[in-house]
C-alpha cells in the first residue's frame, strides 16, 4: 500500500491563522529525534513522508532531514505556507536535499481574505513566488486549502486564478476545517462553515479541475456533498484500499496510527448506497450539524473502480471490482468484530490509536519551556489584535498553574 506518514518538524509558525489546529507547543526536535521518526516510517514500509508543522521551513535542519528521508527510500513531501520557499536559494537547497513535492497552502486568492485568515499581510505574493520557485528547481507543487467560513463561497475562484497563473500546478487538495483542536476549537463561530456553505463552490472547483485534466483530493467532506467526485475523497480512498496513516505529533499525542476512517453519521446514512465507503462527518469538535447529511443512491462499483484502477498507485494489487468486493467485505467483518464503542472526543486519541512502540516524538526541555512561554505571551497579544481567541493549554507539554 502507498501509505504516507507525517512528521511535525516544528509547531511554531510565522503566520497566525485563527483556525490553526496545530499551534505552538513546548516540544522541539533535533535532527537525531527526527531521524528516529524517519526510520520508523521506513521500517513500517511506508511509501513516503510529509514534513509538516507548524511551519516546517522554520527548522534549521529541514534540508538535512529531507535528505535523510530520501536516503531511507521515502518519497519526501512538505506542507508549507510558502513564505521561506519564496526565497530562491532556500528552494534550491531543499530541491538539492531531496524534497520532491511541496504542498503550498493558499486559502483565498482574495488578498484581504487571505490576510484575515493568515494574520499576516502579503502572504499571497510569497505563496505565488513559492510555486514559481518550485517549478524553477524541479520540485512538484500542489496547492492545499482549508475550507472555512471565509473562503467557502469562492473555492472555484481560487482554482481558476491559480491555474491561470501557475499552469504547472496539476493537483489540488481541500481539507474541511477540523474544529476540534487548537485555535480552531475556540474560534468555531468565526471560521467553521456549514456544509451547505461550500457545496456549490467546491463542486464547481472540482468540475473545473476535472475538465482541465488535473487531479484533486478532498478530506473531511461527506460523500453526499461531493457525490459526483466521490472517488476523490481521501477517506473513501483509504477505506476502499485499507490504508492507514501514522502522524508523529509534536505534542502530548505523540504517535497516532489511524486505521478507522469512520466518523459521525445521521440516521438516514444507513440506507445510503455509499455508506460503507464514506468517512461521514468529521466532527470531533461538535461544530457541524449531522442534520445536513442525506443519503445518496448511486452505484458503488464505478466509485470503487475509479479508485482501484488509478495508475498513480500501482502498489494496490486488486484491480477489478470482483476481486475487491470479497476482500473489502472480509475487512469490514473483521473491523466490526473488533470494534470498540466510540469514545467521546478528547484532547488525546483513544488507546487503540496510540502506538506504544513508536519512538518518542521530540522533547521538552527547560529551554524549550522558556521559549514556549515567550511565544505564548506574544501570541496572546497577536490574538487580541486579530480579535480571535488563543488556544487552550492541554497537550502542549505544559499545564496552566
TATACOR-V444619 format. One record per backbone hydrogen bond with DSSP energy under -0.5 kcal/mol. NH is the residue of the N-H (numbers start at 1). CO is the residue of the C=O. E is the energy in kcal/mol with one decimal. If there is no record, write none. Layout:
NH	CO	E
NH	CO	E
This chain:
3	1	-1.5
5	48	-2.3
6	246	-2.6
7	50	-2.5
8	248	-2.1
9	7	-0.9
9	52	-2.9
10	52	-0.7
16	118	-3.1
18	117	-0.7
20	17	-1.4
26	396	-3.2
28	363	-2.0
34	30	-1.9
35	31	-2.6
36	32	-1.6
37	33	-0.9
38	34	-2.1
39	35	-2.7
40	36	-1.8
41	37	-2.0
42	38	-2.4
43	39	-2.8
44	40	-1.3
45	42	-1.3
46	41	-2.2
47	3	-2.1
48	3	-1.4
49	75	-2.6
50	5	-2.8
51	49	-0.6
51	77	-2.7
52	7	-2.7
52	50	-0.6
53	54	-0.6
54	12	-0.5
55	12	-2.5
56	54	-0.7
56	79	-0.6
58	55	-2.0
59	56	-1.9
60	58	-0.5
62	59	-1.8
65	61	-2.5
66	62	-2.5
67	63	-2.2
68	64	-2.1
69	65	-2.4
70	66	-2.0
71	67	-2.2
72	68	-1.8
73	70	-1.7
74	69	-2.2
75	47	-2.1
76	74	-0.6
77	49	-2.5
77	75	-0.5
78	101	-1.4
79	51	-2.0
80	78	-0.5
80	103	-2.7
86	82	-1.1
87	84	-1.8
88	86	-0.7
91	87	-2.5
92	88	-2.5
93	89	-1.9
94	90	-2.2
95	91	-2.2
96	92	-2.5
97	93	-1.7
98	94	-1.4
99	94	-2.4
100	76	-2.3
101	76	-1.4
102	140	-2.9
103	78	-3.7
103	101	-0.5
104	102	-0.8
104	142	-2.6
105	80	-2.7
105	103	-0.6
106	104	-0.5
106	144	-2.8
111	109	-0.8
113	110	-0.8
114	110	-2.6
115	111	-2.4
116	112	-1.6
117	113	-2.5
118	114	-2.4
119	115	-2.3
120	115	-0.6
123	120	-0.5
126	122	-1.1
127	123	-2.4
128	124	-2.7
129	125	-2.1
130	126	-2.3
131	127	-2.2
132	128	-2.1
133	129	-2.6
134	130	-2.3
135	131	-1.8
136	132	-2.1
137	133	-2.2
138	135	-0.8
139	134	-2.7
140	100	-2.0
140	138	-0.6
142	102	-2.5
143	171	-1.6
144	104	-2.1
145	173	-1.9
147	145	-0.6
147	175	-2.3
149	191	-2.6
151	148	-0.8
152	148	-1.3
154	151	-1.9
158	154	-1.9
159	155	-1.7
160	156	-2.1
161	157	-2.3
162	158	-2.4
163	159	-2.7
164	160	-1.9
165	161	-2.0
166	162	-2.9
169	166	-2.1
170	141	-0.6
170	168	-0.6
172	215	-1.5
173	143	-2.7
174	217	-2.4
175	145	-2.5
176	219	-2.8
177	147	-1.5
179	177	-0.8
181	178	-0.6
183	20	-1.8
184	20	-1.2
184	181	-0.9
185	181	-1.1
185	182	-0.6
186	182	-0.9
187	183	-0.9
188	185	-0.6
190	187	-1.1
191	187	-1.7
192	188	-2.2
197	194	-0.9
198	194	-0.7
198	195	-1.0
199	195	-0.9
202	198	-2.7
203	199	-1.9
204	200	-2.7
205	201	-2.1
206	202	-2.7
207	203	-2.7
208	204	-2.3
209	205	-2.4
210	206	-2.7
211	207	-2.4
212	208	-1.5
213	210	-1.2
214	209	-2.5
215	170	-2.4
217	172	-1.8
218	232	-2.0
219	174	-2.7
225	222	-2.0
226	223	-1.5
229	226	-1.4
230	227	-1.5
232	229	-2.4
233	230	-1.7
234	218	-2.6
237	233	-2.3
238	234	-2.0
239	235	-2.7
240	236	-2.8
241	237	-1.9
242	238	-1.2
243	238	-1.9
245	258	-1.9
247	256	-2.6
248	6	-2.9
249	247	-1.1
249	254	-2.6
251	249	-1.4
252	395	-2.7
254	251	-1.2
256	247	-2.5
257	353	-3.2
258	245	-3.3
258	256	-0.6
259	257	-0.6
261	259	-0.6
263	279	-1.3
264	281	-1.6
269	266	-1.5
270	267	-1.6
271	268	-1.4
272	269	-1.4
273	296	-2.6
275	272	-1.2
277	274	-1.7
278	275	-1.3
281	264	-3.2
282	280	-0.7
283	281	-1.0
286	283	-1.1
290	288	-0.6
292	289	-2.4
293	290	-1.9
303	300	-0.6
304	300	-2.1
305	301	-3.1
306	302	-2.0
307	303	-1.3
308	304	-2.8
309	305	-1.6
310	307	-1.2
313	310	-1.6
316	313	-1.2
319	317	-0.8
324	320	-2.4
325	321	-2.7
326	322	-0.7
327	323	-0.9
328	324	-2.8
329	325	-2.6
330	326	-2.0
331	327	-2.1
332	328	-2.6
333	329	-2.3
334	330	-2.3
335	331	-2.4
336	332	-2.4
337	333	-1.9
338	334	-1.3
339	336	-0.7
353	350	-2.1
354	350	-0.6
354	351	-1.2
355	255	-1.3
356	354	-0.8
358	355	-1.3
362	360	-0.9
363	28	-1.7
369	365	-2.3
370	366	-1.9
371	367	-2.3
372	368	-2.3
373	369	-2.3
374	370	-2.1
375	371	-2.6
376	372	-2.9
377	373	-1.9
378	374	-2.0
379	375	-2.6
380	376	-2.2
381	377	-1.4
382	378	-2.0
383	379	-2.8
384	380	-1.8
385	381	-1.9
386	382	-2.0
387	383	-0.6
387	384	-0.7
388	383	-2.4
